[in-house]
């Protein structure tokens, strides 16, 4: 039975063929250590890393590609931003739909270094009230952290409005683009974003082990990692030059070679066209699921803006049970449970049984969406007849 993959919010699959072909070419011909030698293979590896930065800079409206440092994933980038920027006595505001990659570093700083943290609740659909954010701003507020889109609800948060608030109040804005990079337009300058953490392996269509952090040129962080950079090797401390300051150790040249091809694919298709296609698929999915007795959809209502995921609960069924049946009996891969975002489940009222999340991608078809709806209907009918 061929798998229908509807877990793109966790990691996109399959990748465009040119992604893995570029990785194979790199491994076969120039997988040397970038920045650690002047021979031709090392130079080509270094050029690959810079090409990746240039394409990422173009996608996100970044003027200087060296303001983008690579990371293994969004989690690492968020840790670099949060742990490297905040210090004792600082106050940070975030929302109730944040991923544990934001919440856990903040709670660590709260516990160990006295950083003050305020969580502003969204409504059950994941919508953020800007007036409530403004009410929480204090004289010690140094940072606002916000997901661009909730990985449970699919809601899209008002980043540009938050950016304007930060400019008015002299606060910095960190955006978690795990669910938006590659499907929503992002311009760090126009949106007032000072730090942007993003994955390479989701909607940017690259391999796992890729991602990065954009850092505003006026900001300097304490490095998360210390070690070899290939530059200023005689110095005791990490170099101040970017991106070396934030890229200790050998970078993932093979992965970046693949990520470049994912970025090329997105450039050709355009972010706007990709979003439109995914939105259409989620609307089709919501319409079908809404007709099934016992199914409750989470997040924005049909017709409203959202990213390409739909989370739902089924009456009298645990979410993990539903996902297991979908996988084992129907060959459909989805994600169930709490999605590393327990605060969002509190906002949605789904802390008891979690939720099932089906998420679409560039290569998802209407037939696959229809098959999911049919399978969920059969499961609901079976559980309802017990």
N, C-alpha and C positions, 0 to 999 in steps of 0.2 A: 504494500500500500504506500503510494507516494505521499509524502508529508505536505500538507498545506501550512505554510509558515505564516503565522499572524502574531509574531512577537518582535516586530521591528522596533518597538520602543525600547527594548532591551539591547538588541543588536541587529543591524540590517543583514538580511540574507535572502537570496544569494547576492553576491557582489557582481558588478559588471565584469565580464571576462577579462577586460583589459587590466583590471586591478591585479588579479593574481598573475597574469602574464608579466606585468611590470615587476612584480615582486620576484618572480622566477628569473627574469633577466638580470635584475640587480644581484641576486644571490649567485648567479652563474658568472657574472662579468665584472662587478665592481663593489662587492660587499666588503670594502675595506673600512678602516676606522676614520670617519670624517673629522677633519680638523686636527688629526694626529700625525700628519705626514705630508710631504710635498710631492710624493709620487703620484702618477696619473690616476691610479684607482682611488686614492684618498681624496684627490681633488674632485673627481667626478662624484664621489659620495657627498662631499661638502656642497657641491653645486646642486645636488638633488635636494638636500635639506633646505637650501635657500630658495629653490624653485617652489617647494611646498609653502614656505613662508610667504612668498610673493602672491601665490594663488589664494592663500587664506586671507592675506591683507586685502586683496581685491574684493573678496567675498564679503568681508566685514567692514569695509570702508576705512581700513587702517592705512595711514600715510607711510609709516616706516615699517617694512616687514620685520625688522629686528626687534620691534616691540612685541612680537609674538614668540613665545618660548614653547617648545614642545613638552608634552607630558604623556604619561602612559594612558591617561584617561581623564575624564572630567573630575573625578574624585581627587586625583593628585593635584590637578590645577586648582581646584577649590581649596584644598588644604594649603597650597602655596600662598594663595591670595589671603585667606583668613588668618592663618597662623603667622604669615609674614607681615601683615599689616596692623593687626590689633595688638594693643598692649594694656597693661593693668589700668583700670579706671575708665577705659573706653566704654561707650554704649553703642550697641548695634541693634538695628531693627530688621526683622525678617518676617516672613508670612507663615501661616499655618499649613501651607502646601509644600513646604520645602522638603527636599530629599534628605536622607540621613547624612549624605556627603556634605551638607551644610549644617544640619542640626548637631551632629556629633562633634565636629571641630569647635563649634560655638559653645556647646555644653562643656567640653574639655577646658576651654579658656575661662569659662565662667567658674568652673570648679577649681582650677589650678592658679588662675591669675586674676580673679576678681573682675573679669569683663562682664558688663551688664547686658543682658539679652532680653529683648521684647519681641514676642510673637504676635503679630497682628492677624486676627482671624479673618478668613474669607467667608463668604456664604457657602451654602452646601454645594453650589455648582462651581465653586472655585473662583468667584469674582471678588476682586479686591476693591474696597472702598478707600479712595485716596484721602478723604477727610479723616478717617481713622488713623491712617499712617501719619498725617500731619500732626495729629493730636499727641503722638508718641515722641515727637522730636524734642530732644533736650539739648542743653548746652554741651553735654559730654558726647552727644551722638556723633560718631565718626564715620559710620558705614551703614548703608542699607544693602541687604542681600536679598535677591529675589529670583525665583525661577521665571524664565521667560514663558514657559508653559508647564503646567502640572503633569507629572508622569502618571497620575492616577485619573485625573478629571479631564485632561485635555484642554482646560481653560487657558486662555492667553492673557497674561497679565500686562498692565499698562506701563511698559518700560519707559516710554518717552515721557510720560507724566512723572514717573519717579525720577527720571533724569533731570527734569526741570526743577522738581522739588529739591534735589540734591544741589543743583547749581544755585538756587535761591538761598539755601541754608549753609552752603560751604561743606557739604557732606559728600563722601565718595559712594559710587554705586557699583556693586559687583553683581553680575548677572550670570546665572546658571543656564547655559544654552543647550543642555543635554537633549532636550526634546524639540529644539527650534533650529539649531544650526543646520542649514541645508534645506529647510522647508519654510522658514519665515524670513523675510528680509531683515537684515541686521546692518545698521550703520552706526558704529560706535560714536562717531562725532555728532551726528544729528540726534541720536537718542540719548546722549549724555552719559554713556557708559564708560567708566574708568577701568574696570576689569571685566573681562569676558572669559569664562571657562567653557570649553567645548570638547566634545568627543569626536574622534575620527571614525569610529566604528559604527555609528548609528546612521543618521541621514546624510552624512558626508560620504558614506559608502566605502570607506577605507577599512583596513583590517583592525582587529582588536590590538590593543597596545599602542594606539595612536590617539592624540588629542593635543590640547594646548591651552595656553593662557595669554590673552592680550592684556598688556599693562600700559596704561597711559604714560606718556613720556615724562610727566612730572612726578610720577610716583617711584619710590624705591622700597623694595620689600627685603625683609630678612630672608635669605635663601632657605628653602626647605631642605635641600641636600647640599652637602659640602664635599668637594673632591676635585678630581681632574677635569679640566675644561679644554685642554689643548692650547690655552692662551695664558700668558702671564704665569707660567709654571714656577717661576722663581719667587712669586709672592706667597706669603703665609696665608692671607685671607682670600676669599672668593673675589674674583675680579669684578669691577663695577660695570664693565662694558656689557651691553646686551647683544645677544641673548645669553652669552656665556655664564653670566651671574646665576642664572636660573636653570642651567642645563649641565649639572655635574654628571660625569660618567658618559659612556658611549651611547649615542642616540640610535634610535631604531630606523636606520637607513632603509632597510628592506620594507618596513611598514610604511614609511613616508613615501617611498616610490609607488606603493599601491594607493596610498591616500591621494597622491597627485592625480592619478587616473580617475578616482572617484570625484575629485573636484572638477576635472575636465568634463566629466559626464554631466555634472550639475550645471556648469557654465553653458553647455550645449542645450540642455533641456530648459534651463532657467528655474530659479527658485519659485517664481510665481506660478509657472505651469505645473511644477511638482506639487505645490500646495493645493492648487485647484483640483488636480486629479485625486489626491488623497482625501480632500474634503468631500468630494463627490462620493467616494467609496464609503467614508464614514457615515454619510447621510443615508446611503443605501442600507448599510448595516443597521443603523438606528431604526429606520423605518421597518425593517424586517423583524428586529428584536422586539420592538414596541407592540407587535401584534401577537406576541407569545404570552400566554397567561402566566403570571408569577414572576415575570422579568421586570426588574427595575433598573433603569439606566442612570448612570452618574454623569455629572458634569453639565456643560451647557446644553440647552434644549435643542431639538432639531431645528436646523436653519440658522443657528448662531455659529459664530466663528469658533473653531477649535482645531487642534492639531490632530494627526491621523490615528487616534486611538479611541476606543469605546470601552468603558468599564461598566460592568453590570453585576447584579446579584440575582440569584434565583431563590424563590421562596422554598423553605424547607430543605435547602441544600447548602452544604459548605462549599466555598469557592474552590478549594483544592480538589474536592471530589468531582466537581463539574469539569475542571481542567484535566483531571486524570482520565475521565471518560472520553473527553474530546480527543485526547492523545491516543489512548489505547484502542478505542472502538471506531474512531472516525479519522484518525491520522491528522488531526488539526493541532498545531502547536500554539498555545496561548500562555499567558502568565497569570497566576492566581496567588492570593495571599494578601500581603500588606505592602508589597512593592517598595520596601525601604522608605516608606513615607507614612508612619503611623499618625502624624498630626493631620495629614490630609484625610485619613480615614475617620478621624474624630470629627472633622468638619463635615464629612459626607454622611456620618452616622453608620459606618460599616465596620466598626471595631470588633464586632462579635464574630463575624464569619469571613471578613475580608471581601474581596471582589475578584471577578474574572476580568482580565484585560485582554482585548483583542486589538492589535495594532497593525496598520497597513504600511506598505512601503512602495517604492518605485515600480516594483514588478508585480504587485498584487492585482488580481483580476476580479471583475464582477462575479464571475463564476465561483471563485474561491470565497468571496463574501457570502454569496447565496448558499454555498455548502455549509458554512458556519451557521447561518441562520437556521437552515434545515436541521442540522445536528442539534443545536440548542433546543429547538422545538421538540425533537424526539426525546431528548433527555428530560425536559420539563414535563412532557406528557407521561413519561415513565415514572418520574418521581411523584407527580401529582396523583397517579393511580394507586400508589402504595397505601 
